[in-house]
Amino acid sequence: MAPFNLMTVGANLLARSWSLFSSAVTVRCACVAPTVKNFSTTAGGPPKRPLTAYLRYVKEQQPVVVRQNPDIKVVDIVRKIAQQWRTLTPEEKQPFEEASLAAREQYKVDKKAYQDQLTPAQSAAIAEEKRQKAAKRRAIRKKRELNSLGKPKRPRTGFNIFMAEHFEEAKGSTMPGKMKSLFDDWNRLSLSQKQIYMQLAEDDKVRYKNEMKAWEEHMTELGREDLVRRKESKRKKAAAAAKGGKKKSRVKVLKAKAPAKKTAGKKAAAAAETKSTTSSTKK
């Protein structure tokens, strides 16, 4: 069942992006496409990754399935092709796998040739662009995970609440126009009028705090301490460090006082000895 589930997931993903795939497949076969528009080079853009054996099979079978089933949905087309792929023998899959392997080898050659003709500045800029895209993808995945786990929504500000209440009646036909109109209306409100929304925002902060506390406790029970905020632990560490600092300062004060007491005691002893010497001399 596991291979079938994976194949079904792949079919759904392909169905969602079928319109893009059908228009871009010829570009993929060409191996070179000007995707990096920030840099104009003689060799064009970086080479596109080659199609896998399965995608090559999909490309070949798609027009056949559409011709045989003109009224079938796109998702059903891809699912049908995925089922056909599962029933193929290794010998039947071999031509597609060999074509994919040859395309991967050519991709390596084209990629090296592309990288060799880049300047150091271009290479650094492309690396930074890849880093930013990877960070963005990680942030999107993280947000989706938190949403699926039911993380509470952040509290709204007074202006957010005002905007939600008056968005439909705001002037302007575009989003920027409506936002500008709402911002101007907000600034024209008196302090007493704004105070209503500010109080609602404070209530929303209390809601968020309580919901976050319960949610983090639930995440801890599930073994997902990595999702718990670090602020509380940082505060505890800061408080412990502050207490430790106070103790150290007290120790320093005590150590400073101790030599002073010893010095005072020595002075008192010396004064008493001098006094006794003087009195004995007089006698």
N, C-alpha and C positions, 0 to 999 in steps of 0.2 A: 504493500500500500504506500510506502514512503516514496518510491520513485514516481508513482502515479500522482501523489499529492504535489511533489515538486514540479512535475510536468504541468499540472493544472495551474499552479501558481505562475509558472513561466508563460503559459498560454494566456492567462489573464493580463499579465504585464504586456505581452506582445499585442494583445487586442487593444489595450488602452492607447498604445503609441503606434497603431498601425498606419495612420495617415502620415506620420512623420517617417516611419520606416520605409513605406513604399516610395516616397519621394527622395529619400536619402540613400537608398540601396545602390543606385548607380554610382553615387559619389563614393560609397564605401569600396566598391570594386575598383575604382580608379586609384585607390590608395592614397591620393594626395588631395587635400581640400584646404582652402584658405580660411581656417577657423580662427587663427590668431591674427586679428585685424590690426593689432597695435603695431605690428612690425611688418614692413614690406621688404621681402627678400626675393632674390632671383629664383629660388627654388619653390616659392609659394609658401603655403602654411604647412603645419606638421602633418605627417601621414595619419590617416584614420586607421583605427584598429580593424583587422580583418574579421569577416563573419566566421562564426563557429560552424561546425558541420551541421548542427541542427538548424541554424538560421539559413544556411544555404538550402537545406531541404525545404524549409518553409517558403523561401523565395521561389523555389521551383514548383511547389505544389499549390501555392495560393491561386494562381489563375485557373488551374485544373479544377480545384474544389469549387471556386466561384462559378465556373462554367457548368459544373454538374449540379450545383445548388444555388441558383440565382437569387432565391428569396431568403437565404440563410443569413443570420447575423454575423458580424465580424468576429465576435467572441466565440461563436460556435464554429466558425471557419478555423480559427487558430486551435481551438480545442480538438477539432476533428483531425487536423494535421498532426497535433501532438500525439494523439492516439495512434495514428498511422506510423509515426516515427518509433513508437514503442514496440510495434509489431515487426519492424524490419529486422532482418538477420544481420549479423556482423559483416557478412559479405556485401549485403545491400547498402550498409552504411559506409563501407570502406571508401567508395569514390568521394563522398562528401568529406570524410575525415582527411583523406589525402589532399584534396583541394584546400581544405582549411589549413593543413600543416604547411603546404607550399606557400600559401598566402602569409602565414605567420613568419616564415623565413624571409620572404620579400619585405615584409613590414619591418623586420629588424634592420635590413639593409637600408631601406628608405629612411628609417628613423635616425640611424647613425649619420647618413649623408645630410639629413636636415640639421641635426645637432652640430655637425662639424662646420657648417657655413654660418652659424650664428655667432654674433659678437658676444664678448663676456657680459656686456650690459643687457643684451637681449636674453641671454640665458638666465641671468639673475632675475630679470623682470618676469619671465615665464615661470621660473621656480616660485616666485612670490605669488603670482596669479594662481598657481596650482595650490599653494599653501592656503590662500584665502578661500578658494573653492572647497577645499577639504574641510576647513574650519566651519564653513557655512553648512556643509552637509552634516557634519557632526552636531552642530547646533540644532538643525532641523530634526535629526533623529532623536536627539535628547528631548526636544520639545514634544515630539510625538509620543515618546515613551512616558513622559510626565503626564501628558493628557490622558493616555490610556490607563495610567495608574490613579487617575482622579485627583491630581494635585489641585488645590484650591486656586481660584483666580485671584490675582493681585488686587488690592483695594483700589477703588477709583478716587480720583481727585474731585474737588468740588466742580471744577470746570467740566470734567468728564460726565458727571451726573447731569449738569445743566445741558450739555451738548446732547446727551441721549434723550432728554425730555423734549428738546426743541429742534431736533434735527429735521423732522419732516416739514416743519413750518419755516425753516430757515430760507433766506433768499439765496438765489444762485442756482444755476442749472448743472454745475459741475461740482465735484467734491472740493477742490480748492476754494471755489466761490462760496460754498456753504460754510466751510470752515472759517473763512475770513469773516463772513456775516455773523456767525456764532461768536467768534472771538470779539468782534466789535460790540455785540449785544452784551457779552459778559463784562466787558470793561465799562459799559454804561450803567451797570447795576450799582445800586447803593450798597454800602457796607452791611446794612441790615438785611437786604435781599440776598447778598452773597453769603451771609452768615447761615442761612437755611441750608444751602448746599454744602458749606463747610462742615456743618454739624452732621449732615448725612455722610460726608466723607469720613469723619471721625468714627461714626458708627460702623462704617464699612471696614475701617482699620481693625476695630475690635472683632468683627466677624472673621476677618482674614487671620488674625492672630489665633483665635480659638480653633478655627478649622485647620490651620497649619500645625498647631500643636497636636491635635488628634491625628492628622495625617502622618506626621513624622513619627508618632508613637506606633502607628500601624505599620509604617515602613520598617521601623526597627524590629517589630515582631516578625516581619517577613524576611529579615536578614538583609535589608537594603539600607544599611547605615550610610552608604555612599550618597544617598539622596537627601540625607538630613543636613540641614544648614549647619555651617561651621561657626556661625556667629555666637551661639550659646557657648560652645566649647571654647571659643576665643575669649569670651567674656569671663568664663570660669578661670581660664589660664591667666588672664590679665589680673583678675581678682587675687588669685593665688600668688602671682608674681608681686602684686602690690603688698600683700600680707608678708611675703618673704622679704620684700624691700624694707618694710617697717621693722621687721624683726632684726634685719641686718643693721639698720640705722640705730635701733635700740642697743644692740650689742656694741656698736661703735661708740655710742654715747657712754655706755657703761665702762668700756675699755678706756675711754678718755678720762672718765671720772676717777677710775681706779688709780692711775699714776698720780693724779692730782691729790687724792687722799693720802697716798704713800708719801708724796712730797711734803704735804702738810704735816703728816705724822713725824717725818724726819726733822722738819723744822721745829716742831714742838719739843721733840726729844732733845735736839741740840740746844734749844733755848733753856730747857730745864737743867741740862747739864752745865751750861754756862752759869746759870743762876746759882746752882749748888757750889760750883767752883769759886765763884765770887764771894759767897757767904763764908766758905771755909777759909778763904784768904783773909777776910776781915777779922775772923776770930784769931 
